[in-house]
Amino acid sequence: MLGNWLRREYAQLLTSGAQLLLLIIGMRLNSRHGWLYCLAAVALISVFAWVSALYRLRTIRNTPTSRIASAAQGYVELVGKGAQFCDPPLLSQLRHQPCLWSRYRVEERDRSQWKMIDSGETDNSFLLRDETGECVVDPEHAEIITRHCDQWLEGDCRYTEWKLIDQDSLYVIGQFRTQRDGILLFDKRQQLSQLLADWKADMPALLARFDLDRDGKLSPDEWELARLAAAREVEKVASDFQAQSATSIISRPTDGQFFLISNISQASLSRRYLLWGLAHLMIFFGSLGGFGWALNHWQ
């Protein structure tokens, strides 16, 4: 449960001001042990955040972009347009606007702070389309970063809503698999027998196609040509049938790898994780410097 929460709330964790809050606590305690404990917690958070940002940066940079129609089964990176998976369209929880995915948070003012009183997130699937095809995106347990964020005040409450909307340009990295539910329903042998029986029922047309010596009957060699032609047609129908019955899905990797959905470009995501990593590395070294200050100040 903790691992899922960290993956889903990673972006908020890095920008939540937890380290600033720890520094404020240290200032209020204003004691040797208070500062040491707070600075140790700041350093620990910064190390975790730096390692996490570096891992995400390397994953995004090192995973090549695939086309949906030719994507390999396994861990892939896809880019395309988001689309509704079914009707009626999904509506966001607070604004009640059509969307592909949404998350909301409701906070109530508690003196000088905001206290969260309600939150939620949709887990409905939606489509990702590129010029080669489409696949279903299952957003459950994904880390989602979106540029669509609305925030407003009503009385003593603050409302925040994040969304992915129809036709957003989406970047998705996760586990890709193709399910072929109808493949067992197509019996090639039965279809070949039925096609040859249909051809025999129209003997003039069959002779016109395969009676090469025009003697009015099919020799064994000519009949073999007819059988091979029928087999090719059955293979083509089988391929079309399998393609139509196949459903491609991208979802959370079973081995715990990074699962990201965003309407921000790959280049911008890389830059964001790089800056986050550098910022937390600087905070880490700053907290080490604070250790020295705390030890020397309260000797």
Secondary structure, DSSP 8 states (H G I E B T S, - for coil): -HHHHHHHTHHHHHTS-HHHHHHHHHHHH-SHHHHHHHHHHHHHHHHHHHHHHHHHHHHHHHS-EE-TTT--SEEEEEEEEEE--SSS-EE-TTT--EESEEEEEEEEEETTEEEEEEEEE----EEEEETTEEEEE--TT-EEE-SEEEEEEETTEEEEEEEE-TT-EEEEEEEEEEEETTGGG--HHHHHHHHHHHHHHTHHHHHHHH-TT-SSS--HHHHHHHHHHHHHHHHHHHHHHHHHHEEEEEE--TT----EEESS-HHHHHHHHHHHHHHHHHHHHHHHHHHHHHHHHT-
